[in-house]
């Protein structure tokens, strides 16, 4: 009888550990799905007009946003955009889709360091 109770306790403990692992795994996958959805650009993202984007110029403590190919990026915390100014000639708050192709030596690759905050409205 004692061995049977010990076996049942072990099985119950194993079942509880498996159940907790399943719950933890499903919680993690749900969070990842939510994060992924926000980053891919759906209806929950903020839409900026060109005039609204201009308000995020990085000056006087404001956040610094730029748009490239319809996506709005927060470059506030990127050292190369200190005070919203990049290389002394690109002020945040604008669409730089053309400039990033014609003048940027790094192209789109550096934008992976910036958070996507929305989309640029047509």
matplotlib code that plots the C-alpha trace (Angstrom):
import matplotlib.pyplot as plt

x = [0.0, 2.8, 4.6, 1.3, 0.8, 4.4, 3.9, 0.7, 2.4, 5.2, 2.7, 0.7, 3.9, 5.0, 1.5, 1.6, 5.1, 3.9, 0.8, 2.8, 5.2, 2.3, 0.8, 4.1, 4.8, 1.3, 1.7, 5.1, 3.8, 0.8, 3.1, 5.3, 2.3, 1.1, 4.6, 4.9, 1.5, 2.3, 5.7, 4.3, 1.9, -1.8, -4.8, -3.6, -0.5, -0.6, -0.9, 1.0, 0.3, 3.4, 2.4, 2.1, 5.5, 7.0, 6.2, 8.7, 11.8, 13.9, 14.3, 13.7, 13.3, 10.7, 11.0, 12.8, 10.8, 11.6, 9.7, 11.1, 9.0, 5.8, 7.1, 7.7, 10.7, 11.7, 15.4, 15.4, 17.8, 20.2, 23.4, 23.7, 20.4, 21.3, 18.8, 17.0, 19.9, 21.9, 25.2, 24.4, 21.9, 19.0, 16.5, 14.0, 10.3, 10.6, 10.2, 13.7, 12.8, 14.6, 17.7, 18.3, 18.7, 20.7, 22.9, 23.1, 26.1, 24.4, 21.0, 18.1, 20.3, 20.7, 16.9, 16.8, 18.1, 15.1, 11.6, 8.7, 6.1, 3.6, 2.9, 2.9, -0.5, -0.9]
y = [0.0, 2.4, 1.7, 2.4, 5.7, 6.7, 5.8, 7.8, 10.8, 10.6, 10.3, 13.2, 15.3, 14.5, 15.4, 18.7, 19.5, 18.7, 20.8, 23.8, 23.5, 23.4, 26.5, 28.4, 27.5, 28.6, 31.9, 32.6, 31.9, 34.1, 37.0, 36.4, 36.5, 39.8, 41.4, 40.0, 41.4, 44.9, 44.9, 43.8, 46.7, 46.2, 48.3, 48.7, 50.7, 54.4, 56.2, 59.5, 62.2, 64.0, 67.0, 64.8, 63.2, 66.7, 67.2, 64.4, 66.3, 65.5, 69.1, 70.6, 67.1, 65.8, 62.3, 61.8, 59.9, 59.3, 57.5, 55.2, 53.3, 54.0, 52.9, 55.3, 54.6, 56.0, 57.1, 59.0, 56.7, 56.1, 58.1, 59.0, 60.9, 63.0, 65.8, 64.5, 65.4, 62.9, 63.9, 67.5, 67.6, 65.2, 66.4, 63.9, 64.4, 63.7, 61.0, 59.8, 57.0, 58.5, 59.7, 56.3, 54.8, 57.6, 58.9, 56.4, 54.1, 51.6, 51.6, 50.2, 48.0, 50.5, 50.9, 47.5, 49.3, 51.6, 50.7, 50.8, 53.1, 53.3, 53.9, 57.0, 57.8, 58.5]
z = [0.0, 0.8, -2.5, -4.4, -2.6, -3.4, -7.0, -7.2, -5.6, -8.1, -11.0, -9.6, -9.2, -12.8, -14.1, -12.3, -13.7, -17.2, -16.8, -15.5, -18.5, -20.9, -19.3, -19.3, -23.0, -24.1, -22.2, -23.8, -27.3, -26.8, -25.8, -28.8, -31.1, -29.7, -30.1, -33.6, -34.7, -33.4, -35.3, -38.6, -39.1, -38.6, -37.7, -34.1, -35.1, -35.0, -38.3, -38.8, -41.4, -42.7, -40.5, -37.4, -38.1, -38.3, -34.6, -33.7, -34.7, -31.6, -30.7, -27.2, -25.7, -28.2, -29.5, -32.9, -35.5, -39.2, -41.9, -44.5, -47.0, -45.1, -41.7, -38.9, -36.7, -33.3, -33.6, -30.3, -28.5, -31.4, -30.8, -34.5, -34.2, -31.1, -30.7, -33.8, -36.1, -38.2, -39.8, -39.4, -42.3, -41.6, -39.0, -37.6, -38.3, -42.1, -44.6, -45.7, -48.1, -51.1, -49.1, -47.4, -50.9, -52.5, -49.7, -46.9, -47.0, -44.7, -46.5, -44.5, -42.3, -39.4, -39.1, -37.4, -34.3, -34.2, -32.9, -35.3, -33.9, -36.8, -40.4, -42.6, -43.9, -47.6]

ax = plt.figure().add_subplot(projection="3d")
ax.plot(x, y, z, "-o")
ax.set_aspect("equal")
plt.show()
